Every structure is written in structure tokens, then in C-alpha cells.
Amino acid sequence: MTTTPSSAAQAPLLDQQLCFALYSTSLAMMRVYRGVLPKLGLTYPQYLVMMVLWERDELTVSDIGARLFLDSATLTPLLKRMETQGLVQRARARSDERQVIITLTEQGKALRGQAAEMMPAVLSATKCSLDEVTGLRDQLVKLRKHLNDSAG
């Protein structure tokens, strides 16, 4: 997606691309999180898994994957490392041995409070108001839905 022809003459081709704006913004956001997540002992993907489990504990790997748009081949090694760190437990479902249930440990549950403490630093890094960040997030969620619908 590019901008209008009049602005196209002013901006370099790469800067006209929505995909690049999203990509480079995502990289910048990851740099912010890399600055705060070491306090929790988490990588960004681990942080995302923890947020899903803080919303609702005792989920299958496929439930977590659906929520994060990740496949189980990507999640399994991540979850194994998190189990080694003492953050989650993995157990086969009694009703279906093919499913693995992920449950937070007490240590994993305790991290939630620490994670909440770092959110002001992330918001501050955006130099946006809470309303602006909320509006941007809502627009991006809508865009993601449209793109996913279009991709089939």
C-alpha cells in the first residue's frame, strides 16, 4: 500500500509502504520490551505466553497457539524452556493424550504483578497518551482481522 502520488514524489519508496511502517514499528517496540523484560527473566515470546496464561490458566498448546497466531512447532520448545525456568507445567490431557495442558506455577503466577509494574515504562516510551495507544491498538486489531480475512 502506498500513499498518494503527490506525496510519493516526496517520500522514498520504502517509506511509502504500510508494511514497512508496521515492521519497523514492531522492531522498535521489541527494543523497548528487550529493555524491560530482563527484569522478569522473560523473552518477548515468553511474555506473550505468560499474558495468555494470566488471562486464563490451564490451556492446551493449541489454545495458546491460536491466541498468539503461532503453531505448536514454534511453541513447544518455548514452553519446554519455560517449564525448565519453573514458570509453567506441561501435562498430557487425561481425555486426549495428544493434547498438552499448560498450567502456571506459583512462580509464574507471581510474575504477573511484576509485569504490571513495567507497563508504565512501555507507555512512556511511546510518548503517546493512553487514549492514543488504545486507539492505535484498536486500529491495528481491525487491520489484522481484515488482512487475515483477505489472506484466506
C-alpha positions as MATLAB code, in Angstrom:
seq = 'MTTTPSSAAQAPLLDQQLCFALYSTSLAMMRVYRGVLPKLGLTYPQYLVMMVLWERDELTVSDIGARLFLDSATLTPLLKRMETQGLVQRARARSDERQVIITLTEQGKALRGQAAEMMPAVLSATKCSLDEVTGLRDQLVKLRKHLNDSAG';
ca = [
       0.000    0.000    0.000;
       1.439    3.358   -0.954;
       0.465    6.934   -0.310;
      -0.977    9.364   -2.850;
       1.029   10.250   -5.995;
       1.735   13.802   -4.764;
       3.379   12.535   -1.580;
       5.086    9.714   -3.500;
       7.455   12.204   -5.093;
       8.489   13.456   -1.651;
       8.981   10.223    0.310;
      11.364    7.398   -0.581;
       9.624    4.278   -1.902;
      10.274    2.219    1.245;
       8.822    4.916    3.499;
       5.584    4.857    1.492;
       4.898    1.224    2.387;
       2.435    0.390    5.164;
       4.120   -2.993    5.620;
       7.458   -1.332    6.347;
       5.900    1.140    8.780;
       4.333   -1.795   10.676;
       7.512   -3.896   10.533;
       9.875   -1.139   11.679;
       7.462   -0.062   14.432;
       7.297   -3.655   15.632;
      11.108   -3.789   15.770;
      11.186   -0.540   17.762;
       8.582   -1.892   20.198;
      10.627   -5.088   20.649;
      13.676   -2.966   21.558;
      11.613   -1.277   24.284;
      10.484   -4.655   25.625;
      14.048   -6.016   25.483;
      14.911   -3.209   27.894;
      12.245   -4.116   30.465;
      11.694   -7.875   30.134;
      15.068   -8.971   31.566;
      13.726   -7.791   34.954;
      11.151  -10.581   34.630;
      13.613  -13.082   33.176;
      11.444  -13.427   30.061;
      11.889  -13.096   26.341;
       9.130  -11.334   24.408;
       7.545  -14.591   23.133;
       7.610  -15.967   26.689;
       5.965  -12.764   27.910;
       3.173  -13.217   25.362;
       2.604  -16.801   26.547;
       2.501  -15.617   30.147;
      -0.087  -12.955   29.319;
      -2.299  -15.590   27.681;
      -1.987  -17.810   30.757;
      -2.606  -14.888   33.129;
      -5.873  -14.312   31.262;
      -6.843  -17.969   31.576;
      -4.735  -20.718   33.107;
      -4.696  -24.399   32.102;
      -4.780  -24.084   28.320;
      -3.738  -26.511   25.636;
      -0.731  -25.729   23.478;
      -3.110  -25.307   20.537;
      -5.275  -22.839   22.515;
      -2.187  -20.743   23.287;
      -1.058  -21.000   19.671;
      -4.436  -19.848   18.368;
      -4.397  -16.850   20.685;
      -0.842  -15.857   19.648;
      -1.101  -16.852   15.963;
       1.718  -19.396   16.464;
       1.947  -23.084   15.584;
       2.748  -25.795   18.105;
       6.153  -26.449   16.496;
       7.121  -22.894   17.463;
       5.521  -23.029   20.914;
       6.735  -26.432   22.122;
      10.442  -25.549   22.557;
       9.459  -22.214   24.086;
       7.153  -23.931   26.592;
       9.821  -26.518   27.436;
      12.249  -23.710   28.310;
       9.565  -22.014   30.400;
       8.971  -25.278   32.253;
      12.703  -25.555   32.959;
      12.588  -21.987   34.340;
       9.797  -23.065   36.711;
       7.146  -20.791   35.164;
       4.761  -23.404   33.753;
       3.985  -27.091   33.989;
       3.200  -29.258   30.995;
       0.985  -32.343   31.344;
      -0.837  -34.615   28.925;
      -4.603  -34.208   28.953;
      -6.376  -37.176   30.531;
      -9.148  -37.037   27.948;
      -6.769  -36.922   24.962;
      -3.120  -37.908   25.332;
      -2.267  -35.933   22.166;
      -3.065  -32.658   23.920;
      -0.668  -30.984   26.314;
      -2.124  -28.748   29.034;
      -0.041  -25.776   30.148;
      -0.523  -24.558   33.722;
       1.139  -21.683   35.545;
       3.288  -22.493   38.553;
       3.194  -20.302   41.651;
       6.345  -18.612   40.350;
       4.628  -17.947   37.008;
       1.568  -16.511   38.731;
       3.752  -14.253   40.892;
       5.342  -12.636   37.826;
       2.024  -11.028   36.890;
       2.402   -8.300   39.486;
       5.952   -7.518   38.391;
       4.825   -7.380   34.752;
       2.144   -4.835   35.596;
       4.811   -2.607   37.142;
       6.732   -2.359   33.866;
       3.776   -1.228   31.733;
       4.169    2.484   32.611;
       7.719    2.356   31.184;
       6.418    0.904   27.918;
       3.646    3.505   27.694;
       6.137    6.270   28.452;
       8.420    5.087   25.638;
       5.597    5.593   23.128;
       5.291    9.291   24.026;
       1.539    8.801   23.482;
      -1.406    9.186   25.806;
      -3.261    6.105   26.974;
      -6.159    7.080   24.680;
      -3.796    7.357   21.685;
      -2.241    3.956   22.397;
      -5.680    2.403   22.832;
      -6.850    3.920   19.534;
      -3.754    2.680   17.696;
      -4.184   -0.800   19.142;
      -7.836   -0.898   18.100;
      -6.938    0.177   14.553;
      -4.216   -2.473   14.326;
      -6.552   -5.212   15.591;
      -9.065   -4.199   12.927;
      -6.342   -4.165   10.251;
      -5.108   -7.620   11.359;
      -8.618   -9.006   11.100;
      -9.099   -7.587    7.596;
      -5.711   -8.904    6.464;
      -6.372  -12.357    7.913;
      -9.807  -12.422    6.265;
      -8.278  -11.399    2.915;
      -5.462  -13.934    3.141;
      -7.987  -16.748    3.453;
];
